[in-house]
């Protein structure tokens, strides 16, 4: 059963119970008041009859009981028997004096005998209401000692109209309740569909997204709980799409990594195998033999460099390092000492300048990071006036290191991918210079391990700026995972 149907039926049942209970209480309390009023009226008439009878009998008692009773009844009959009330008189032993024909004719004798039988010296007055045939009647009875032999003074008052009025009210309320429930049911049905429509819309939207329409979103902007649910649903969908795109990108990167790794192995191995076969199967001159040895050696060194880079890249995912405060002036001296002969050999104007400050990190990893960035900058130079600058600045938000070159730059669409393993902007030039496309991937991992941020700004044929911002304090944990 749908939620809208559950809401409709549960609300309708609840309203039915509430209105039925309220109607029963209202009709019962109203009927009780009317019935109590009629009983009080009957009791008043019975007391009046009692008083009038005793007064009349006392005035006639010198003529005997039978005569006194007969004359009294004749004198007070019109005053007592009004509005459908009838009186009767019995001797205490049950024999009739007056009105017993009416009692027996109406079938009241059993009710009267039961009421009279309950009277005694302690309980000299009583009344009851009985349903007899199609009507309701109130009977009262009282013992009077005004005569020499006690008599029973009784009255019968019809109350059928009171019960009929109650039944008419019950029927009217039943019809009103049915009409109200029908009208209310229609309103509740429409309201339940209106309330649950956003939920149904979200359900249909979820089904379409599950079928592959990932760009769909809910447009519900209400401020209630359903609107909040719709906004969270959109956030969930965005997050899922983002995760799917990341997974797809990771899968592509792994595929590219595998293809690039196979290619990187194939090229030097082909050269090594080819030249080794030449040395083994052909007679070569000393110069040719020297060239073959050189190619085998250079390609072997390339494989060695590739294996070392891969080992570093893999180990970064498994190891942790302690981040300790490192003086930037010490780093500056190490970098300058290492890079000076390299730049001199390649005729590069290089400069290392780091302000006094502290970086929280691993010294060897930081040196590897800066060497890789400077090596990449050197490979990007194809001008006679090549220039490289490594500059460190102590800022309020942390310590910033920039590596600037005036090389050939990086196309804008390539910047986001240069930190992928084996990705190279200019593959032919990179292989020619001994690169394998792993250096920037390793740099990114080192930057992440130090809680830093790497930003790359570059323009083709103008140069590149690699900017790293180290935090001013160590990460929350003293050790950080490098993966």
Secondary structure per residue as TSV (DSSP state, phi and psi in degrees):
chain	resnum	aa	ss	phi	psi
A	1	X	-	360.0	134.1
A	2	X	-	-68.7	156.5
A	3	X	H	-61.3	-38.0
A	4	X	H	-62.5	-39.7
A	5	X	H	-68.2	-40.4
A	6	X	H	-60.9	-44.3
A	7	X	H	-62.3	-41.7
A	8	X	H	-63.4	-53.1
A	9	X	H	-68.0	-40.4
A	10	X	H	-65.2	-41.5
A	11	X	H	-66.6	-41.0
A	12	X	H	-64.2	-43.3
A	13	X	H	-63.6	-42.2
A	14	X	H	-62.4	-44.2
A	15	X	H	-63.6	-40.2
A	16	X	H	-60.3	-46.0
A	17	X	H	-63.8	-44.2
A	18	X	H	-63.5	-50.6
A	19	X	H	-67.7	-34.4
A	20	X	H	-66.7	-47.4
A	21	X	H	-62.4	-42.0
A	22	X	H	-64.1	-41.5
A	23	X	H	-64.5	-43.0
A	24	X	H	-61.8	-44.5
A	25	X	H	-63.8	-44.0
A	26	X	H	-64.5	-47.6
A	27	X	H	-66.6	-39.9
A	28	X	H	-66.7	-44.1
A	29	X	H	-66.1	-38.9
A	30	X	H	-66.8	-43.7
A	31	X	H	-64.8	-39.0
A	32	X	H	-62.0	-41.1
A	33	X	H	-64.3	-44.9
A	34	X	H	-64.2	-43.6
A	35	X	H	-64.6	-41.7
A	36	X	H	-62.9	-37.9
A	37	X	H	-65.7	-40.9
A	38	X	H	-68.9	-37.9
A	39	X	H	-65.8	-42.5
A	40	X	H	-61.2	-39.6
A	41	X	H	-64.5	-41.6
A	42	X	H	-64.5	-39.5
A	43	X	H	-65.8	-37.3
A	44	X	H	-64.5	-42.9
A	45	X	H	-63.8	-37.0
A	46	X	H	-66.6	-41.1
A	47	X	H	-65.3	-40.1
A	48	X	H	-61.3	-43.1
A	49	X	H	-60.4	-42.2
A	50	X	H	-61.7	-46.2
A	51	X	H	-64.6	-47.4
A	52	X	H	-62.5	-40.5
A	53	X	H	-64.3	-45.0
A	54	X	H	-67.6	-37.2
A	55	X	H	-64.1	-42.2
A	56	X	H	-67.6	-41.5
A	57	X	H	-67.4	-37.2
A	58	X	H	-63.9	-32.4
A	59	X	H	-74.7	-20.8
A	60	X	H	-115.7	8.9
A	61	X	G	-66.7	-21.4
A	62	X	G	-70.2	-16.3
A	63	X	G	-95.3	4.6
A	64	X	-	102.7	157.9
A	65	X	H	-66.8	-44.4
A	66	X	H	-63.7	-43.6
A	67	X	H	-67.7	-42.3
A	68	X	H	-62.4	-42.6
A	69	X	H	-64.8	-44.1
A	70	X	H	-64.5	-46.4
A	71	X	H	-67.0	-36.3
A	72	X	H	-66.4	-44.3
A	73	X	H	-61.8	-42.3
A	74	X	H	-62.1	-33.0
A	75	X	H	-82.5	-28.7
A	76	X	H	-107.5	-0.9
A	77	X	H	-57.0	-47.8
A	78	X	H	-65.1	-31.0
A	79	X	H	-77.3	-29.5
A	80	X	H	-91.5	-45.4
A	81	X	S	-85.9	81.8
A	82	X	-	-128.4	156.8
A	83	X	T	55.7	37.3
A	84	X	T	85.1	2.6
A	85	X	-	-83.9	142.8
A	86	X	E	-130.5	143.7
A	87	X	E	-111.4	158.5
A	88	X	E	-147.2	154.0
A	89	X	E	-133.0	132.0
A	90	X	E	-129.2	144.9
A	91	X	E	-67.0	159.3
A	92	X	T	-62.7	-23.7
A	93	X	T	-80.6	-1.3
A	94	X	S	100.8	-7.9
A	95	X	-	-73.6	148.6
A	96	X	E	-82.2	143.8
A	97	X	E	-116.1	-44.9
A	98	X	E	-154.4	140.7
A	99	X	S	75.4	7.4
A	100	X	H	-72.0	-25.1
A	101	X	H	-62.1	-40.9
A	102	X	H	-64.9	-41.8
A	103	X	H	-62.1	-47.0
A	104	X	H	-71.4	-36.1
A	105	X	H	-65.0	-33.3
A	106	X	T	-87.0	-5.4
A	107	X	T	79.6	29.4
A	108	X	-	-97.1	-2.3
A	109	X	H	-59.8	-41.0
A	110	X	H	-64.4	-44.5
A	111	X	H	-64.8	-39.4
A	112	X	H	-66.3	-44.4
A	113	X	H	-62.5	-38.4
A	114	X	H	-64.8	-42.3
A	115	X	H	-68.5	-43.9
A	116	X	H	-64.3	-37.4
A	117	X	H	-65.9	-20.6
A	118	X	T	-85.3	-7.1
A	119	X	-	-85.6	144.1
A	120	X	-	-151.1	-169.1
A	121	X	S	-64.1	-33.1
A	122	X	S	-79.9	-39.4
A	123	X	-	-110.9	84.1
A	124	X	-	-89.0	-0.1
A	125	X	E	-141.0	143.1
A	126	X	E	-160.4	160.9
A	127	X	E	-147.5	163.2
A	128	X	E	-157.0	157.3
A	129	X	E	-119.6	127.0
A	130	X	E	-130.9	146.0
A	131	X	E	-93.5	117.1
A	132	X	E	-127.5	118.5
A	133	X	T	66.6	-126.6
A	134	X	T	-99.8	8.6
A	135	X	E	-127.5	170.6
A	136	X	E	-120.6	136.9
A	137	X	E	-137.5	146.9
A	138	X	E	-109.7	128.9
A	139	X	E	-115.1	133.9
A	140	X	E	-123.2	149.4
A	141	X	E	-148.7	139.7
A	142	X	E	-143.3	145.3
A	143	X	E	-89.7	127.5
A	144	X	E	-115.1	136.2
A	145	X	-	-110.4	21.0
A	146	X	S	-69.5	-26.2
A	147	X	S	-97.3	169.7
A	148	X	S	-63.8	-35.9
A	149	X	S	-108.2	125.4
A	150	X	-	-56.4	144.2
A	151	X	E	-122.6	158.6
A	152	X	E	-102.7	118.8
A	153	X	E	-99.7	118.8
A	154	X	E	-127.7	156.4
A	155	X	E	-137.3	149.3
A	156	X	E	-123.5	126.3
A	157	X	E	-126.5	124.3
A	158	X	E	-76.2	133.1
A	159	X	-	-126.3	21.7
A	160	X	H	-59.2	-37.6
A	161	X	H	-62.2	-34.8
A	162	X	H	-64.5	-46.1
A	163	X	H	-70.7	-33.2
A	164	X	H	-66.9	-39.6
A	165	X	H	-61.3	-40.0
A	166	X	H	-62.9	-42.8
A	167	X	H	-65.0	-39.2
A	168	X	H	-63.0	-40.5
A	169	X	H	-64.8	-39.9
A	170	X	H	-61.5	-44.0
A	171	X	H	-64.5	-43.0
A	172	X	H	-63.6	-41.5
A	173	X	H	-67.3	-35.8
A	174	X	H	-62.9	-43.4
A	175	X	H	-65.6	-42.7
A	176	X	H	-63.3	-40.3
A	177	X	H	-64.4	-42.5
A	178	X	H	-63.1	-43.0
A	179	X	H	-63.7	-42.8
A	180	X	H	-63.6	-41.3
A	181	X	H	-68.8	-35.0
A	182	X	H	-66.5	-47.9
A	183	X	H	-66.2	-44.2
A	184	X	H	-65.4	-36.0
A	185	X	H	-61.6	-41.7
A	186	X	H	-62.4	-45.6
A	187	X	H	-63.7	-42.4
A	188	X	H	-64.7	-39.1
A	189	X	H	-61.9	-48.0
A	190	X	H	-63.4	-43.1
A	191	X	H	-64.8	-40.2
A	192	X	H	-64.8	-39.0
A	193	X	H	-66.4	-37.4
A	194	X	H	-67.8	-42.5
A	195	X	H	-67.4	-40.5
A	196	X	H	-89.6	-2.1
A	197	X	H	-60.7	-43.7
A	198	X	H	-60.3	-34.8
A	199	X	H	-68.3	-42.5
A	200	X	H	-62.5	-38.9
A	201	X	H	-62.2	-43.0
A	202	X	H	-62.9	-37.2
A	203	X	H	-63.8	-45.8
A	204	X	H	-64.1	-39.4
A	205	X	H	-63.8	-42.3
A	206	X	H	-61.8	-38.9
A	207	X	H	-63.6	-41.8
A	208	X	H	-68.4	-37.8
A	209	X	H	-65.0	-40.0
A	210	X	H	-63.4	-26.9
A	211	X	T	-83.4	-3.8
A	212	X	T	118.3	-0.6
A	213	X	-	-88.4	75.4
A	214	X	T	-73.6	-12.5
A	215	X	T	-88.2	-3.5
A	216	X	-	-76.8	144.4
A	217	X	-	-144.1	158.4
A	218	X	-	-78.5	141.2
A	219	X	-	-105.4	15.3
A	220	X	-	-71.6	121.0
A	221	X	-	-116.3	16.1
A	222	X	-	-64.2	157.9
A	223	X	S	-97.2	6.5
A	224	X	S	-87.6	-171.7
A	225	X	H	-63.8	-35.3
A	226	X	H	-69.3	-40.0
A	227	X	H	-61.9	-40.1
A	228	X	H	-63.8	-40.5
A	229	X	H	-61.8	-41.8
A	230	X	H	-62.7	-42.1
A	231	X	H	-65.8	-40.2
A	232	X	H	-66.3	-34.7
A	233	X	H	-62.2	-44.3
A	234	X	H	-62.7	-41.9
A	235	X	H	-61.9	-41.2
A	236	X	H	-63.1	-44.7
A	237	X	H	-61.9	-43.8
A	238	X	H	-59.8	-43.6
A	239	X	H	-64.7	-41.6
A	240	X	H	-64.2	-43.9
A	241	X	H	-62.2	-41.2
A	242	X	H	-62.0	-43.4
A	243	X	H	-64.0	-39.9
A	244	X	H	-64.0	-42.7
A	245	X	H	-64.3	-38.9
A	246	X	H	-64.5	-42.2
A	247	X	H	-63.2	-42.0
A	248	X	H	-63.4	-40.7
A	249	X	H	-65.2	-41.8
A	250	X	H	-62.3	-41.4
A	251	X	H	-62.3	-42.5
A	252	X	H	-66.1	-40.3
A	253	X	H	-63.8	-40.0
A	254	X	H	-65.5	-40.1
A	255	X	H	-63.6	-44.9
A	256	X	H	-63.8	-39.8
A	257	X	H	-59.5	-46.4
A	258	X	H	-62.8	-45.7
A	259	X	H	-64.0	-44.6
A	260	X	H	-65.9	-39.7
A	261	X	H	-63.9	-43.1
A	262	X	H	-62.3	-40.4
A	263	X	H	-67.5	-41.7
A	264	X	H	-63.1	-33.7
A	265	X	H	-75.7	-37.0
A	266	X	H	-64.7	-43.0
A	267	X	H	-62.2	-54.7
A	268	X	H	-66.7	-35.2
A	269	X	H	-64.9	-38.4
A	270	X	H	-61.6	-43.9
A	271	X	H	-64.3	-44.3
A	272	X	H	-62.4	-47.8
A	273	X	H	-64.4	-42.0
A	274	X	H	-63.3	-47.9
A	275	X	H	-70.3	-33.8
A	276	X	H	-64.9	-40.0
A	277	X	H	-64.6	-39.4
A	278	X	H	-61.8	-44.6
A	279	X	H	-63.2	-32.8
A	280	X	H	-84.2	-31.1
A	281	X	H	-112.0	-11.3
A	282	X	S	-126.2	152.4
A	283	X	-	-90.8	117.3
A	284	X	-	-115.4	152.3
A	285	X	-	-70.9	168.1
A	286	X	H	-61.4	-37.7
A	287	X	H	-67.8	-43.1
A	288	X	H	-65.1	-39.8
A	289	X	H	-64.4	-40.1
A	290	X	H	-63.8	-42.5
A	291	X	H	-62.2	-39.4
A	292	X	H	-64.4	-43.6
A	293	X	H	-62.2	-39.7
A	294	X	H	-63.2	-45.0
A	295	X	H	-64.2	-40.7
A	296	X	H	-63.5	-42.6
A	297	X	H	-65.2	-46.8
A	298	X	H	-64.7	-40.6
A	299	X	H	-71.1	-32.1
A	300	X	H	-65.8	-41.9
A	301	X	H	-63.9	-35.1
A	302	X	H	-64.8	-41.3
A	303	X	H	-64.8	-38.2
A	304	X	H	-63.1	-45.2
A	305	X	H	-62.0	-41.1
A	306	X	H	-63.1	-42.9
A	307	X	H	-65.2	-38.9
A	308	X	H	-64.7	-42.6
A	309	X	H	-62.9	-42.6
A	310	X	H	-64.2	-40.7
A	311	X	H	-62.4	-41.9
A	312	X	H	-62.4	-44.2
A	313	X	H	-63.8	-42.1
A	314	X	H	-69.8	-41.6
A	315	X	H	-64.9	-29.0
A	316	X	H	-61.9	-27.2
A	317	X	T	-82.0	-10.9
A	318	X	T	-115.9	-22.4
A	319	X	-	-99.2	161.1
A	320	X	E	-121.0	158.2
A	321	X	E	-135.5	152.0
A	322	X	E	-88.9	128.0
A	323	X	-	-93.8	112.4
A	324	X	E	-116.8	155.5
A	325	X	E	-66.3	130.3
A	326	X	E	-124.6	131.2
A	327	X	E	-76.0	127.7
A	328	X	H	-68.3	-27.7
A	329	X	H	-65.8	-34.8
A	330	X	H	-66.5	-40.6
A	331	X	H	-62.7	-42.3
A	332	X	H	-57.1	-45.4
A	333	X	H	-65.1	-42.0
A	334	X	H	-64.0	-43.4
A	335	X	H	-65.8	-44.4
A	336	X	H	-63.3	-42.9
A	337	X	H	-63.4	-40.1
A	338	X	H	-74.2	-40.5
A	339	X	H	-86.5	-19.7
A	340	X	H	-57.3	-50.7
A	341	X	H	-65.8	-32.6
A	342	X	H	-64.7	-46.5
A	343	X	H	-67.0	-36.3
A	344	X	H	-65.1	-40.2
A	345	X	H	-65.3	-37.0
A	346	X	T	-94.6	6.5
A	347	X	T	56.8	47.8
A	348	X	-	-108.6	134.1
A	349	X	E	-84.3	106.2
A	350	X	E	-118.5	152.0
A	351	X	E	-146.4	135.8
A	352	X	E	-121.6	121.5
A	353	X	E	-142.8	110.9
A	354	X	E	-124.0	122.4
A	355	X	-	-63.3	155.0
A	356	X	S	-60.7	128.4
A	357	X	-	-175.6	-173.7
A	358	X	E	-132.3	134.3
A	359	X	E	-118.3	131.1
A	360	X	E	-88.7	112.8
A	361	X	E	-176.5	-166.8
A	362	X	-	-102.1	122.7
A	363	X	H	-59.3	-47.6
A	364	X	H	-64.7	-39.7
A	365	X	H	-66.9	-39.4
A	366	X	H	-65.5	-41.7
A	367	X	H	-62.6	-40.8
A	368	X	H	-61.3	-40.1
A	369	X	H	-60.5	-50.3
A	370	X	H	-69.6	-36.4
A	371	X	H	-62.3	-42.2
A	372	X	H	-64.3	-43.0
A	373	X	H	-64.9	-42.5
A	374	X	H	-68.3	-36.1
A	375	X	H	-65.2	-42.2
A	376	X	H	-64.2	-39.6
A	377	X	H	-62.9	-40.1
A	378	X	H	-64.9	-38.8
A	379	X	H	-68.4	-24.6
A	380	X	T	-80.8	-9.7
A	381	X	-	-82.7	127.1
A	382	X	-	-134.0	23.4
A	383	X	S	-110.8	156.6
A	384	X	T	-67.1	-35.5
A	385	X	T	-99.7	56.6
A	386	X	-	-69.6	140.3
A	387	X	E	-139.9	135.9
A	388	X	E	-132.3	136.2
A	389	X	E	-132.4	128.9
A	390	X	E	-112.4	116.4
A	391	X	E	-127.0	130.5
A	392	X	E	-112.2	136.0
A	393	X	E	-132.5	133.5
A	394	X	E	-89.7	114.5
A	395	X	E	-115.7	169.5
A	396	X	T	-64.2	-36.4
A	397	X	T	-87.3	-5.9
A	398	X	E	156.6	-158.5
A	399	X	E	-114.8	123.8
A	400	X	E	-105.6	134.0
A	401	X	E	-121.6	127.4
A	402	X	E	-115.7	137.5
A	403	X	E	-117.4	112.4
A	404	X	E	-115.7	136.1
A	405	X	E	-137.9	162.8
A	406	X	-	-111.5	39.9
A	407	X	S	-81.2	-155.9
A	408	X	S	-78.4	-10.2
A	409	X	-	76.8	-179.9
A	410	X	-	-127.6	130.8
A	411	X	-	-58.8	146.2
A	412	X	G	-57.5	-39.6
A	413	X	G	-73.3	-11.8
A	414	X	G	-95.5	-16.7
A	415	X	G	-59.1	-41.0
A	416	X	G	-68.4	-10.0
A	417	X	G	-114.9	-3.8
A	418	X	T	-70.7	-13.8
A	419	X	T	-89.7	4.3
A	420	X	S	-80.2	143.4
A	421	X	T	-63.6	134.0
A	422	X	T	72.1	4.6
A	423	X	-	-85.3	129.1
A	424	X	-	-132.4	133.6
A	425	X	S	-66.9	-50.2
A	426	X	S	-117.7	94.7
A	427	X	H	-65.3	-41.8
A	428	X	H	-65.2	-42.6
A	429	X	H	-68.5	-40.3
A	430	X	H	-63.8	-41.6
A	431	X	H	-69.8	-35.6
A	432	X	H	-62.1	-33.5
A	433	X	T	-95.0	8.1
A	434	X	T	89.2	10.4
A	435	X	-	-84.7	155.2
A	436	X	-	-126.3	1.2
A	437	X	S	79.8	20.3
A	438	X	-	-103.6	-21.9
A	439	X	H	-56.6	-47.1
A	440	X	H	-70.2	-32.0
A	441	X	H	-63.1	-41.2
A	442	X	H	-66.0	-40.2
A	443	X	H	-60.4	-43.6
A	444	X	H	-62.0	-40.1
A	445	X	H	-66.5	-39.8
A	446	X	H	-65.5	-42.1
A	447	X	H	-59.9	-45.9
A	448	X	H	-63.5	-38.3
A	449	X	H	-64.0	-26.0
A	450	X	T	-95.4	8.1
A	451	X	T	66.7	21.7
A	452	X	-	-96.6	-179.7
A	453	X	E	-134.0	131.5
A	454	X	E	-106.2	127.2
A	455	X	E	-124.0	140.6
A	456	X	E	-123.0	125.3
A	457	X	E	-122.6	127.7
A	458	X	E	-152.8	148.5
A	459	X	E	-131.9	130.4
A	460	X	T	-55.0	135.9
A	461	X	T	67.7	5.7
A	462	X	T	-117.0	-33.3
A	463	X	E	134.7	179.6
A	464	X	E	-136.6	145.5
A	465	X	E	-123.5	117.2
A	466	X	E	-98.8	118.0
A	467	X	E	-117.9	124.7
A	468	X	E	-120.3	126.0
A	469	X	E	-109.8	111.4
A	470	X	E	-88.3	141.4
A	471	X	E	-66.6	155.6
A	472	X	S	-76.1	-14.0
A	473	X	S	-138.6	157.7
A	474	X	-	-65.7	157.3
A	475	X	-	-57.2	167.9
A	476	X	S	-56.1	-39.5
A	477	X	S	-97.1	144.9
A	478	X	S	-70.9	-25.3
A	479	X	E	-118.4	142.8
A	480	X	E	-128.3	144.9
A	481	X	E	-74.5	142.0
A	482	X	-	-95.4	2.5
A	483	X	-	-96.7	360.0
